[in-house]
């Protein structure tokens, strides 16, 4: 049964996360960061690192550096990609999301996506900021616990 090993490593351990947040659209991402920190505390996780990327497109390089350094159980990414007059928002959001996913899989560490967009208006992004931040933190905490259960399972 998952989580039933007697190993010391399998006991409930503190969860330490990093948050990588975009500075672009800071009026939105500031709210996201505050809510993410609050929700992490609520879930019993501690925020060990906060890294600020210039924009959402720039988040993956900071995620990679944190993963290389180690010392966190998961990384939460936060950003807001607002719809413009061209398809630039789609390129930014899709490429960032793809690389964020790839890094988590490559390193075997949960890296969650709390990025609003593409296609969101500024008003939609403001309305979704708290929810996206909470969901990204909750996913990170759940994934850490589930990865630990798998590592600790017998047979």
KOLDRENVO-212071 format. One record per residue (C-alpha): residue number from 1; residue in three letters; z, x, y. Coordinates in steps of 0.001 Angstrom, whole numbers, padded with zeros to 6 digits, always signed. Layout:
REC  num  residuo       up     east    north
REC  NUM      ALA        Z        X        Y
...
//
This chain:
REC  num  residuo       up     east    north
REC    1      UNK  +000000  +000000  +000000
REC    2      UNK  -000815  +001293  +003464
REC    3      UNK  +002043  +002853  +005388
REC    4      UNK  +004395  +003038  +002383
REC    5      UNK  +004369  +006801  +001844
REC    6      UNK  +007703  +008567  +002090
REC    7      UNK  +006177  +011458  +004006
REC    8      UNK  +007860  +012420  +007273
REC    9      UNK  +004435  +012294  +008954
REC   10      UNK  +004077  +008637  +008026
REC   11      UNK  +007109  +007379  +009904
REC   12      UNK  +006475  +005512  +013122
REC   13      UNK  +005667  +008233  +015615
REC   14      UNK  +005324  +007999  +019353
REC   15      UNK  +001777  +007439  +020525
REC   16      UNK  +000564  +009677  +023333
REC   17      UNK  -002646  +008783  +025111
REC   18      UNK  -004880  +010171  +027807
REC   19      UNK  -006670  +008023  +030347
REC   20      UNK  -009974  +009111  +031853
REC   21      UNK  -010804  +006964  +034861
REC   22      UNK  -013828  +006870  +037144
REC   23      UNK  -013268  +007345  +040869
REC   24      UNK  -016495  +005518  +041676
REC   25      UNK  -015728  +001902  +042639
REC   26      UNK  -012137  +003046  +043133
REC   27      UNK  -011035  -000316  +044519
REC   28      UNK  -011608  -001636  +040980
REC   29      UNK  -010706  +001390  +038871
REC   30      UNK  -007400  +001887  +040710
REC   31      UNK  -006342  -001565  +039511
REC   32      UNK  -007578  -000711  +036021
REC   33      UNK  -005544  +002500  +035933
REC   34      UNK  -002356  +000777  +037099
REC   35      UNK  -002742  -001987  +034500
REC   36      UNK  -003568  +000506  +031746
REC   37      UNK  -000432  +002526  +032483
REC   38      UNK  +001698  -000639  +032541
REC   39      UNK  +000247  -001891  +029263
REC   40      UNK  +000707  +001474  +027552
REC   41      UNK  +004409  +001385  +028476
REC   42      UNK  +004634  -002218  +027256
REC   43      UNK  +003159  -001176  +023890
REC   44      UNK  +005506  +001809  +023599
REC   45      UNK  +002859  +004465  +024175
REC   46      UNK  +003155  +007236  +026718
REC   47      UNK  +000397  +008384  +029035
REC   48      UNK  +000322  +012159  +028725
REC   49      UNK  -002828  +012884  +030762
REC   50      UNK  -004681  +011104  +033537
REC   51      UNK  -008059  +012656  +034317
REC   52      UNK  -010289  +011419  +037122
REC   53      UNK  -014067  +011606  +036733
REC   54      UNK  -016348  +011246  +039747
REC   55      UNK  -018189  +008371  +038052
REC   56      UNK  -018459  +006554  +034732
REC   57      UNK  -021437  +008712  +033734
REC   58      UNK  -019166  +011765  +034104
REC   59      UNK  -016371  +010486  +031853
REC   60      UNK  -017647  +012031  +028578
REC   61      UNK  -017279  +015645  +029746
REC   62      UNK  -013591  +015097  +030528
REC   63      UNK  -013106  +013237  +027240
REC   64      UNK  -014609  +016208  +025391
REC   65      UNK  -012353  +018706  +027192
REC   66      UNK  -009257  +016648  +026358
REC   67      UNK  -010348  +016346  +022717
REC   68      UNK  -010918  +020114  +022539
REC   69      UNK  -007481  +020770  +024022
REC   70      UNK  -005769  +018322  +021658
REC   71      UNK  -002268  +016964  +022051
REC   72      UNK  -003097  +013266  +022431
REC   73      UNK  -003503  +010571  +019811
REC   74      UNK  -006168  +008580  +021680
REC   75      UNK  -008146  +008474  +024896
REC   76      UNK  -008745  +005382  +027023
REC   77      UNK  -011764  +005398  +029313
REC   78      UNK  -011891  +003204  +032420
REC   79      UNK  -014783  +002549  +034757
REC   80      UNK  -016733  -000104  +036630
REC   81      UNK  -020519  +000024  +036715
REC   82      UNK  -021716  -002467  +039319
REC   83      UNK  -025166  -004036  +039187
REC   84      UNK  -027571  -002760  +041797
REC   85      UNK  -031143  -003479  +042782
REC   86      UNK  -032545  -001233  +040038
REC   87      UNK  -031670  -000708  +036376
REC   88      UNK  -029576  +002370  +037175
REC   89      UNK  -026374  +000553  +036165
REC   90      UNK  -027812  -000021  +032689
REC   91      UNK  -028675  +003645  +032231
REC   92      UNK  -025225  +004777  +033391
REC   93      UNK  -023255  +002301  +031288
REC   94      UNK  -025315  +002651  +028112
REC   95      UNK  -025401  +006451  +028143
REC   96      UNK  -021701  +006785  +028924
REC   97      UNK  -020743  +004274  +026224
REC   98      UNK  -022909  +006007  +023619
REC   99      UNK  -021447  +009430  +024322
REC  100      UNK  -017869  +008117  +024486
REC  101      UNK  -018336  +006564  +021038
REC  102      UNK  -019962  +009714  +019659
REC  103      UNK  -017073  +011907  +020831
REC  104      UNK  -014447  +009703  +019210
REC  105      UNK  -016301  +009739  +015910
REC  106      UNK  -017004  +013488  +016116
REC  107      UNK  -013362  +014419  +016726
REC  108      UNK  -011804  +011648  +014618
REC  109      UNK  -009645  +010545  +017542
REC  110      UNK  -009840  +007020  +018977
REC  111      UNK  -011679  +006938  +022300
REC  112      UNK  -011799  +003406  +023648
REC  113      UNK  -014195  +001860  +026118
REC  114      UNK  -012702  +000121  +029138
REC  115      UNK  -015894  +000174  +031162
REC  116      UNK  -017030  -002954  +032964
REC  117      UNK  -020790  -003361  +033141
REC  118      UNK  -023668  -003067  +033211
REC  119      UNK  -024789  -006149  +035032
REC  120      UNK  -021462  -006955  +036649
REC  121      UNK  -021162  -007910  +040273
REC  122      UNK  -018311  -006481  +042315
REC  123      UNK  -016498  -009834  +042157
REC  124      UNK  -016934  -010061  +038367
REC  125      UNK  -015642  -006512  +037988
REC  126      UNK  -012555  -007285  +040084
REC  127      UNK  -011910  -010410  +038004
REC  128      UNK  -012204  -008412  +034752
REC  129      UNK  -010369  -005240  +035762
REC  130      UNK  -006958  -006085  +034304
REC  131      UNK  -008342  -007517  +031086
REC  132      UNK  -010646  -004567  +030357
REC  133      UNK  -007858  -002082  +031026
REC  134      UNK  -005383  -003892  +028772
REC  135      UNK  -007941  -004286  +025995
REC  136      UNK  -008867  -000611  +026064
REC  137      UNK  -005218  +000478  +025827
REC  138      UNK  -004454  -002053  +023118
REC  139      UNK  -007454  -000909  +021078
REC  140      UNK  -006341  +002724  +021418
REC  141      UNK  -002805  +001987  +020236
REC  142      UNK  -004009  -000179  +017336
REC  143      UNK  -006533  +002419  +016237
REC  144      UNK  -003935  +005194  +016266
REC  145      UNK  -001641  +003091  +014098
REC  146      UNK  -004420  +002177  +011693
REC  147      UNK  -005680  +005738  +011377
REC  148      UNK  -002108  +006806  +010603
REC  149      UNK  -001838  +004059  +007964
REC  150      UNK  -004998  +005316  +006277
REC  151      UNK  -003786  +008942  +006363
REC  152      UNK  -000457  +007899  +004886
REC  153      UNK  -001740  +005551  +002208
REC  154      UNK  -001292  +006514  -001395
REC  155      UNK  -004106  +006578  -003899
//
